[in-house]
Amino acid sequence: MAALESPTVRVSTDPRAFWAAWPHLLSQQPHPSPFTRPWWVRHVTQDTPAPLLIHDADGPVGGIALTSRRRLGVEVLRPAGHGVPCPDHVDLVALPGREQDVAEAFGRWFARPGARLLDLSGAPERSLAAAALGVAAQPVDVAPYEPLTRSFLATRSASFRRNVRRTEKRLADLGAQQWTATSADVGAALDAFEALHRDRPDRAPLLREMARLRPAITEAVACGEARVDVLEVGGRPAAVSVAFLVAGRLALYQLARSTERHHDGAGTALLVRVVERAALEGCTEVDLLRGDEAYKSGFATHRRVLTRVRAAHGVRARAALLGQVAARAAVRRLRRLRGRRGPAPA
């Protein structure tokens, strides 16, 4: 373990010690993220877990769940599941009133001897990690969300309600049935999820991550922090939803839907059912997570800005960061150029 002056920062060598304190710290946050839960970090990361627990003489006051990988002599620190699994709302956390202490301690820890690079993609707009390291959090995306009342559909637009009701009636005439997976049958539900995605080439990257995502979702279902719902039409899956439930908030993570014409609207109809049930059970918000896809506008009228926090310490780490920034800028220029010239040949 590494220690600095008070407040002391520890890099836990025993994950059990970190997770013993972490749930209490998360419970004090206004926006706890499902992507910092033990079931996510344990299963989804491809790197070495490197959680930091910040504490003073009275106990834990903050921390962050990171993963670590060494690359060309640089320690790269990122959230678990970076990349295709798309974690968001990930950041350095602190007990209310202790933000300054936690930020200063984290900054001291990050600036200790050695080359390291922090890369938090999906951090909140006012990131404590960014403030701690004196860097700007760069906006990268938005996360639509909506406060919930006990009747979600009644708060939607007239056209949205009308379309949902028409779809519900049409699917009901075709024998639509919905079921929610338990620990006993979550495997079958996820099999259906993967089968529906195989019909869509754009979902291939996500399918490659399912070996990691399946055990995380399965454990989350077992502890009541995930819900997998299946809508069947004529005895065949037409849509499958994966959602997380943490601290009274519903986070809609993934939706798989049939591409068959007579299943049109099944995905939207299923999501409405999932949100309505969560509202009746007392959830106070539905978060549609990262992305501004068109369908989300029917579910949410509010948005949070998501950012990317990148910082480097040491000559090698600063060079690596500059290289990353330059490479991404080149990719953006190439995409704009292809857009002006039309799609690239297959």
Sine and cosine of phi, psi and omega as CSV:
sin_phi,cos_phi,sin_psi,cos_psi,sin_omega,cos_omega
0.00,0.00,0.54,-0.84,0.05,-1.00
-0.96,-0.29,0.66,-0.75,-0.04,-1.00
-0.74,-0.68,0.60,-0.80,0.07,-1.00
-0.81,-0.58,-0.01,-1.00,-0.02,-1.00
-0.90,0.44,0.27,-0.96,-0.10,-0.99
-0.89,0.46,0.66,-0.75,-0.09,1.00
-0.94,0.34,0.68,-0.73,-0.07,-1.00
-0.96,0.26,0.65,-0.76,0.06,-1.00
-0.94,-0.33,0.79,-0.62,0.05,-1.00
-0.87,-0.49,0.66,-0.75,0.22,-0.97
-0.99,-0.13,0.94,-0.33,-0.15,-0.99
-0.91,0.41,0.76,-0.65,0.14,-0.99
-1.00,-0.07,-0.15,0.99,0.04,-1.00
-0.85,-0.53,0.98,-0.22,-0.04,-1.00
-0.82,0.57,-0.49,0.87,-0.02,-1.00
-0.89,0.46,-0.59,0.81,0.01,-1.00
-0.92,0.40,-0.66,0.75,0.02,-1.00
-0.90,0.44,-0.75,0.66,-0.08,-1.00
-0.94,0.34,-0.33,0.94,0.08,-1.00
-0.92,0.40,-0.55,0.83,0.00,-1.00
-1.00,-0.07,-0.47,0.88,-0.15,-0.99
-0.88,0.48,-0.70,0.71,-0.01,-1.00
-0.84,0.55,-0.63,0.77,0.02,-1.00
-0.91,0.42,-0.67,0.74,0.03,-1.00
-0.89,0.47,-0.68,0.73,0.01,-1.00
-0.91,0.43,-0.58,0.81,-0.04,-1.00
-0.91,0.41,-0.30,0.95,0.01,-1.00
-1.00,-0.03,0.00,1.00,-0.06,-1.00
-1.00,-0.02,0.58,-0.82,0.03,-1.00
-0.94,0.34,-0.35,0.94,-0.07,-1.00
-0.61,-0.79,0.91,0.41,0.00,-1.00
-0.89,0.45,0.66,-0.75,-0.09,-1.00
-0.98,-0.20,0.68,-0.74,0.11,-0.99
-0.89,0.45,-0.35,0.94,-0.07,-1.00
-1.00,0.09,0.20,0.98,0.14,-0.99
-0.88,-0.47,0.08,1.00,-0.04,-1.00
-0.96,0.27,0.43,-0.90,-0.01,-1.00
-0.82,0.57,-0.67,0.74,-0.04,-1.00
-0.90,0.44,-0.50,0.87,0.05,-1.00
-0.96,0.27,-0.80,0.61,-0.09,-1.00
-0.89,0.46,-0.64,0.77,-0.04,-1.00
-0.90,0.43,-0.64,0.77,-0.18,-0.98
-0.98,-0.19,-0.54,0.84,-0.20,-0.98
-1.00,0.05,-0.47,0.88,-0.05,-1.00
-0.92,0.39,0.61,-0.79,0.15,-0.99
-0.98,-0.19,-0.16,0.99,-0.04,-1.00
-0.98,-0.22,-0.13,-0.99,0.01,-1.00
-1.00,0.08,0.83,-0.56,0.05,-1.00
-0.85,0.53,0.72,-0.69,0.00,-1.00
-0.67,-0.75,0.90,0.44,-0.03,-1.00
-0.96,0.30,0.60,-0.80,0.03,-1.00
-0.93,-0.36,0.78,-0.63,0.07,-1.00
-0.91,-0.41,0.86,-0.51,-0.02,-1.00
-0.97,-0.25,0.81,-0.59,-0.08,-1.00
-0.56,-0.83,0.34,-0.94,0.15,-0.99
-0.90,-0.44,-0.27,-0.96,-0.07,-1.00
-0.90,0.44,-0.39,0.92,-0.04,-1.00
-1.00,-0.03,-0.14,0.99,0.01,-1.00
0.74,-0.67,-0.14,-0.99,-0.06,-1.00
-0.90,0.43,0.66,-0.75,0.07,-1.00
-0.82,-0.57,-0.17,0.99,0.01,-1.00
0.00,-1.00,-0.04,-1.00,0.01,-1.00
0.23,-0.97,-0.06,-1.00,0.03,-1.00
-0.38,-0.92,0.64,-0.77,0.02,-1.00
-1.00,-0.09,0.97,-0.23,-0.02,-1.00
-0.91,-0.42,0.21,-0.98,0.20,-0.98
-0.82,-0.58,0.37,-0.93,-0.11,-0.99
-0.76,-0.65,0.62,-0.78,0.13,-0.99
-0.55,-0.84,0.66,-0.75,0.05,-1.00
-1.00,-0.09,0.73,-0.68,-0.01,-1.00
-0.65,-0.76,0.91,-0.41,0.01,-1.00
0.80,0.60,0.68,0.73,0.05,-1.00
0.99,0.14,0.08,1.00,-0.02,-1.00
-0.91,-0.41,0.74,-0.67,0.11,-0.99
-0.99,0.14,0.88,-0.48,-0.02,-1.00
-0.98,-0.21,0.86,-0.52,-0.05,-1.00
-0.94,-0.33,0.82,-0.57,-0.04,-1.00
-0.59,-0.80,0.25,-0.97,0.09,-1.00
-0.96,0.27,0.40,-0.91,0.03,-1.00
-0.90,0.44,0.73,-0.69,0.04,-1.00
0.99,0.12,0.33,0.94,0.02,-1.00
-0.83,0.56,0.46,-0.89,-0.02,-1.00
1.00,-0.09,-0.70,-0.72,-0.14,-0.99
-0.85,0.53,-0.64,0.77,0.03,-1.00
-0.88,0.47,-0.30,0.95,0.15,-0.99
0.82,0.58,0.88,0.48,0.13,-0.99
-0.93,0.36,0.54,-0.84,0.10,-0.99
-0.61,-0.79,0.08,-1.00,-0.11,-0.99
0.85,0.53,0.63,0.77,0.01,-1.00
-0.96,-0.26,0.71,-0.71,-0.08,-1.00
-0.20,-0.98,0.16,-0.99,0.22,-0.98
-0.92,0.38,0.73,-0.69,-0.03,-1.00
-0.88,-0.47,0.41,-0.91,-0.02,-1.00
-0.54,-0.84,0.49,-0.87,0.15,-0.99
-0.89,0.45,0.56,-0.83,0.02,-1.00
-0.81,0.59,0.76,-0.65,-0.01,-1.00
1.00,-0.01,-0.18,0.98,-0.03,-1.00
-0.93,-0.37,0.25,0.97,-0.06,-1.00
-0.85,0.53,-0.69,0.72,-0.04,-1.00
-0.90,0.43,-0.69,0.73,0.03,-1.00
-0.87,0.50,-0.71,0.71,-0.03,-1.00
-0.91,0.41,-0.69,0.73,0.00,-1.00
-0.88,0.48,-0.70,0.71,-0.01,-1.00
-0.91,0.42,-0.65,0.76,0.00,-1.00
-0.91,0.41,-0.67,0.74,0.02,-1.00
-0.90,0.43,-0.66,0.75,0.03,-1.00
-0.88,0.47,-0.65,0.76,0.04,-1.00
-0.91,0.42,-0.68,0.73,0.01,-1.00
-0.88,0.47,-0.69,0.72,-0.04,-1.00
-0.91,0.41,-0.52,0.85,-0.08,-1.00
-1.00,0.00,0.13,0.99,0.03,-1.00
-0.93,0.38,0.28,-0.96,-0.04,-1.00
-0.82,0.58,0.62,-0.79,-0.01,-1.00
0.83,-0.56,0.35,-0.94,0.00,-1.00
-0.99,-0.13,0.83,-0.56,0.01,-1.00
-0.53,-0.85,0.47,-0.88,-0.03,-1.00
-0.73,-0.68,0.80,-0.60,0.07,-1.00
-0.98,-0.19,0.74,-0.67,0.01,-1.00
-0.68,-0.74,0.99,-0.11,0.03,-1.00
-0.96,-0.28,0.97,-0.24,0.07,-1.00
-0.99,-0.17,0.83,-0.56,-0.06,-1.00
0.97,-0.23,0.29,0.96,0.03,-1.00
-0.96,0.27,0.38,-0.92,0.04,-1.00
-0.93,0.36,0.23,-0.97,-0.06,-1.00
-0.87,0.49,-0.70,0.71,0.04,-1.00
-0.99,-0.16,0.96,0.26,-0.10,-1.00
-0.97,0.23,0.79,-0.61,0.07,-1.00
-0.94,0.35,-0.56,0.83,0.04,-1.00
-0.89,0.45,-0.66,0.75,0.03,-1.00
-0.89,0.45,-0.69,0.72,0.02,-1.00
-0.89,0.45,-0.63,0.78,-0.03,-1.00
-0.89,0.45,-0.57,0.82,-0.09,-1.00
-0.98,-0.20,0.01,1.00,0.06,-1.00
0.92,0.38,0.58,0.82,0.03,-1.00
-0.86,-0.50,0.34,-0.94,0.02,-1.00
-1.00,0.08,0.70,-0.72,0.11,-0.99
-0.99,0.11,0.88,-0.47,-0.09,-1.00
-1.00,0.01,0.85,-0.53,0.03,-1.00
-0.86,0.51,0.73,-0.68,0.01,-1.00
-0.79,-0.61,-0.35,0.93,-0.07,-1.00
-0.21,-0.98,0.01,-1.00,0.09,-1.00
-0.79,-0.61,0.37,-0.93,0.06,-1.00
-0.81,-0.59,0.97,-0.22,0.04,-1.00
-0.91,0.41,0.57,-0.82,0.04,-1.00
-0.48,-0.88,0.25,-0.97,-0.02,-1.00
-0.51,-0.86,0.79,-0.62,0.16,-0.99
-0.89,0.46,0.56,-0.83,-0.09,-1.00
-0.95,-0.31,0.65,-0.76,0.25,-0.97
-0.94,-0.34,0.00,-1.00,-0.08,-1.00
-0.95,0.31,-0.26,0.97,0.08,-1.00
-0.80,-0.60,1.00,-0.02,-0.09,-1.00
-0.90,0.45,-0.75,0.66,-0.09,-1.00
-0.87,0.50,-0.56,0.83,-0.01,-1.00
-0.90,0.44,-0.34,0.94,-0.01,-1.00
-1.00,-0.01,-0.08,1.00,-0.04,-1.00
-1.00,0.06,0.18,-0.98,-0.02,-1.00
-0.91,0.41,0.37,-0.93,-0.01,-1.00
-0.87,0.49,-0.65,0.76,-0.02,-1.00
-0.92,0.38,-0.62,0.78,0.03,-1.00
-0.90,0.43,-0.73,0.68,0.01,-1.00
-0.87,0.50,-0.68,0.73,-0.03,-1.00
-0.89,0.46,-0.71,0.71,-0.01,-1.00
-0.91,0.42,-0.64,0.77,0.02,-1.00
-0.90,0.44,-0.70,0.71,-0.02,-1.00
-0.91,0.42,-0.63,0.78,0.05,-1.00
-0.90,0.44,-0.68,0.73,0.01,-1.00
-0.90,0.43,-0.69,0.72,0.02,-1.00
-0.84,0.54,-0.71,0.70,-0.03,-1.00
-0.90,0.43,-0.70,0.72,-0.03,-1.00
-0.90,0.44,-0.69,0.72,0.00,-1.00
-0.93,0.36,-0.58,0.82,0.06,-1.00
-0.88,0.47,-0.63,0.78,0.02,-1.00
-0.91,0.42,-0.39,0.92,0.02,-1.00
-1.00,-0.05,0.06,1.00,0.05,-1.00
1.00,0.01,0.58,0.81,-0.03,-1.00
-0.92,0.38,0.67,-0.74,0.08,-1.00
-0.63,-0.77,0.63,-0.78,0.01,-1.00
-0.91,-0.42,0.60,-0.80,0.13,-0.99
-0.62,-0.78,0.50,-0.87,-0.01,-1.00
-0.95,-0.30,0.77,-0.63,-0.09,-1.00
-0.94,0.35,0.61,-0.79,0.18,-0.98
-0.96,-0.27,0.02,-1.00,0.06,-1.00
-0.85,0.52,-0.50,0.87,-0.05,-1.00
-0.96,0.29,-0.53,0.85,-0.09,-1.00
-0.82,-0.57,0.27,0.96,0.03,-1.00
-0.90,0.43,-0.49,0.87,0.04,-1.00
-0.88,0.48,-0.68,0.74,0.03,-1.00
-0.91,0.41,-0.62,0.79,0.02,-1.00
-0.91,0.42,-0.65,0.76,0.01,-1.00
-0.96,0.30,-0.48,0.87,0.13,-0.99
-0.87,0.49,-0.69,0.73,0.03,-1.00
-0.90,0.43,-0.64,0.77,0.05,-1.00
-0.85,0.53,-0.74,0.67,-0.01,-1.00
-0.92,0.39,-0.63,0.77,-0.02,-1.00
-0.88,0.47,-0.66,0.75,0.02,-1.00
-0.92,0.40,-0.59,0.81,-0.01,-1.00
-0.96,0.29,-0.40,0.92,-0.02,-1.00
-0.91,0.41,-0.33,0.94,0.04,-1.00
-0.99,0.16,-0.03,1.00,-0.04,-1.00
-0.82,-0.57,0.96,-0.29,-0.04,-1.00
-0.84,0.54,-0.49,0.87,-0.03,-1.00
-0.93,0.36,-0.22,0.97,0.00,-1.00
-0.99,-0.11,0.07,1.00,-0.01,-1.00
-0.84,0.54,-0.67,0.74,0.03,-1.00
-0.86,0.51,-0.63,0.77,0.03,-1.00
-0.92,0.40,-0.66,0.76,0.00,-1.00
-0.87,0.50,-0.56,0.83,0.03,-1.00
-0.92,0.38,-0.32,0.95,0.01,-1.00
-1.00,-0.03,-0.08,1.00,-0.15,-0.99
-0.92,0.40,-0.44,0.90,0.05,-1.00
-0.88,0.48,-0.49,0.87,0.06,-1.00
-1.00,0.01,-0.62,0.78,-0.08,-1.00
-0.95,0.32,-0.58,0.81,-0.06,-1.00
-0.85,0.53,-0.78,0.63,0.00,-1.00
-0.91,0.41,-0.51,0.86,0.05,-1.00
-0.91,0.41,-0.74,0.68,0.00,-1.00
-0.91,0.42,-0.65,0.76,0.00,-1.00
-0.87,0.49,-0.70,0.71,0.02,-1.00
-0.92,0.40,-0.62,0.79,0.01,-1.00
-0.91,0.41,-0.61,0.79,0.08,-1.00
-0.88,0.47,-0.68,0.73,-0.05,-1.00
-0.89,0.45,-0.54,0.84,-0.02,-1.00
-0.99,-0.16,0.19,0.98,0.09,-1.00
0.98,0.20,0.31,0.95,-0.02,-1.00
-0.93,-0.37,0.21,0.98,0.12,-0.99
-0.54,-0.84,0.43,-0.90,0.04,-1.00
-0.67,-0.75,0.78,-0.62,0.07,-1.00
-0.90,-0.44,0.87,-0.49,-0.05,-1.00
-0.89,-0.45,0.64,-0.77,-0.03,-1.00
-0.85,-0.53,0.77,-0.64,0.12,-0.99
-0.95,-0.31,0.90,-0.44,0.01,-1.00
-0.97,-0.25,0.61,-0.79,0.05,-1.00
-0.80,-0.61,0.88,-0.47,-0.06,-1.00
0.90,0.44,0.51,0.86,0.02,-1.00
0.99,0.13,0.07,1.00,0.00,-1.00
-0.86,-0.51,0.64,-0.77,0.01,-1.00
-0.87,0.49,0.78,-0.63,0.07,-1.00
-0.94,-0.35,-0.40,0.92,0.04,-1.00
-0.33,-0.94,0.56,-0.83,0.06,-1.00
-0.70,-0.72,0.77,-0.64,0.00,-1.00
-0.92,-0.39,0.68,-0.74,0.14,-0.99
-0.89,-0.45,0.86,-0.51,-0.03,-1.00
-0.73,-0.68,0.45,-0.89,0.06,-1.00
-0.93,-0.36,0.57,-0.82,0.03,-1.00
-0.81,-0.59,0.96,-0.30,-0.04,-1.00
-0.71,-0.70,0.81,-0.58,0.08,-1.00
0.82,0.58,0.69,0.73,0.07,-1.00
0.97,0.26,0.28,0.96,0.02,-1.00
-0.84,-0.55,0.67,-0.74,0.04,-1.00
-0.99,-0.16,0.83,-0.56,0.04,-1.00
-0.91,-0.41,0.91,-0.42,0.00,-1.00
-0.99,0.14,0.95,-0.31,-0.17,-0.99
-1.00,0.00,-0.82,0.58,-0.06,-1.00
-0.61,-0.79,0.53,-0.85,0.08,-1.00
-0.72,-0.69,0.80,-0.60,0.13,-0.99
-0.94,-0.35,0.68,-0.73,-0.04,-1.00
-0.64,-0.76,0.45,-0.89,0.03,-1.00
-0.94,0.34,0.56,-0.83,0.08,-1.00
-1.00,-0.09,0.04,1.00,0.02,-1.00
-0.95,0.32,0.64,-0.77,-0.13,-0.99
-0.87,0.50,-0.64,0.77,-0.06,-1.00
-0.97,0.26,-0.04,1.00,0.10,-1.00
-0.98,-0.20,0.17,0.99,-0.01,-1.00
-0.80,0.60,0.72,-0.70,0.06,-1.00
1.00,0.08,-0.07,1.00,-0.06,-1.00
-0.90,0.44,-0.61,0.79,0.00,-1.00
-0.89,0.46,-0.73,0.69,0.03,-1.00
-0.89,0.45,-0.69,0.72,0.00,-1.00
-0.87,0.49,-0.65,0.76,0.00,-1.00
-0.92,0.39,-0.70,0.71,-0.01,-1.00
-0.88,0.48,-0.63,0.77,0.05,-1.00
-0.88,0.48,-0.68,0.73,0.04,-1.00
-0.88,0.47,-0.67,0.74,-0.01,-1.00
-0.90,0.44,-0.70,0.71,-0.02,-1.00
-0.93,0.37,-0.68,0.73,0.00,-1.00
-0.87,0.50,-0.67,0.74,0.00,-1.00
-0.90,0.43,-0.69,0.73,0.00,-1.00
-0.88,0.47,-0.64,0.77,0.02,-1.00
-0.90,0.44,-0.69,0.73,0.02,-1.00
-0.90,0.44,-0.49,0.87,0.00,-1.00
-1.00,0.09,0.00,1.00,0.10,-1.00
0.97,-0.23,0.09,1.00,0.08,-1.00
-0.89,0.45,0.63,-0.78,-0.09,-1.00
-0.98,-0.18,-0.15,0.99,-0.04,-1.00
-0.37,-0.93,0.55,-0.83,0.21,-0.98
-0.92,-0.39,0.79,-0.61,0.01,-1.00
-0.93,-0.38,0.84,-0.54,0.00,-1.00
-1.00,-0.02,0.13,0.99,0.14,-0.99
0.86,0.51,-0.22,-0.98,-0.21,-0.98
-0.91,0.41,0.70,-0.72,0.08,-1.00
0.86,-0.52,0.58,-0.81,-0.05,-1.00
-0.91,-0.42,0.64,0.77,-0.01,-1.00
-0.86,0.51,0.51,-0.86,-0.13,-0.99
-0.86,0.51,-0.62,0.79,-0.08,-1.00
-0.89,0.46,-0.42,0.91,-0.06,-1.00
-0.93,0.37,-0.38,0.92,-0.03,-1.00
-0.90,0.44,-0.42,0.91,0.05,-1.00
-0.97,0.26,-0.36,0.93,-0.07,-1.00
-0.98,-0.18,-0.40,0.92,-0.15,-0.99
-0.54,-0.84,0.61,-0.80,0.02,-1.00
-0.90,-0.43,-0.08,1.00,0.01,-1.00
-0.94,-0.34,0.38,-0.92,0.01,-1.00
-0.63,-0.77,0.60,-0.80,0.21,-0.98
-0.95,-0.32,0.61,-0.80,0.07,-1.00
-1.00,0.08,0.75,-0.66,0.08,-1.00
-0.96,-0.28,0.57,-0.82,-0.12,-0.99
-0.78,-0.63,0.12,-0.99,0.14,-0.99
-0.86,-0.51,0.82,-0.58,0.00,-1.00
-0.95,-0.32,0.88,-0.47,0.03,-1.00
-0.78,-0.62,0.74,-0.68,0.02,-1.00
-0.55,-0.84,0.48,-0.88,-0.04,-1.00
-0.69,-0.72,0.57,-0.82,0.10,-1.00
-0.77,-0.64,0.79,-0.61,-0.03,-1.00
0.98,-0.20,0.46,-0.89,-0.08,-1.00
-0.88,0.48,-0.73,0.68,-0.02,-1.00
-0.89,0.46,-0.67,0.74,-0.03,-1.00
-0.92,0.40,-0.65,0.76,0.02,-1.00
-0.91,0.42,-0.62,0.79,0.06,-1.00
-0.91,0.42,-0.66,0.75,0.02,-1.00
-0.89,0.45,-0.65,0.76,0.00,-1.00
-0.91,0.41,-0.69,0.72,0.04,-1.00
-0.87,0.49,-0.62,0.79,0.04,-1.00
-0.90,0.43,-0.66,0.75,0.05,-1.00
-0.87,0.48,-0.73,0.69,-0.03,-1.00
-0.88,0.47,-0.69,0.72,0.00,-1.00
-0.90,0.43,-0.66,0.75,-0.01,-1.00
-0.90,0.43,-0.67,0.74,0.01,-1.00
-0.92,0.39,-0.61,0.79,0.05,-1.00
-0.89,0.46,-0.63,0.78,0.03,-1.00
-0.91,0.42,-0.65,0.76,0.03,-1.00
-0.89,0.45,-0.68,0.73,0.02,-1.00
-0.89,0.46,-0.66,0.75,0.03,-1.00
-0.89,0.45,-0.66,0.75,0.00,-1.00
-0.89,0.45,-0.65,0.76,0.01,-1.00
-0.91,0.43,-0.64,0.76,0.03,-1.00
-0.91,0.42,-0.64,0.77,0.02,-1.00
-0.90,0.44,-0.70,0.72,0.03,-1.00
-0.90,0.44,-0.59,0.81,0.02,-1.00
-0.89,0.45,-0.61,0.80,0.01,-1.00
-0.95,0.30,-0.52,0.85,-0.05,-1.00
-1.00,-0.04,-0.10,1.00,-0.08,-1.00
0.99,-0.14,0.11,-0.99,-0.06,-1.00
-0.91,0.42,0.53,-0.85,0.05,-1.00
-0.93,0.37,0.49,-0.87,0.03,-1.00
-0.90,0.43,0.52,-0.85,-0.02,-1.00
-0.94,0.35,0.00,0.00,0.00,0.00
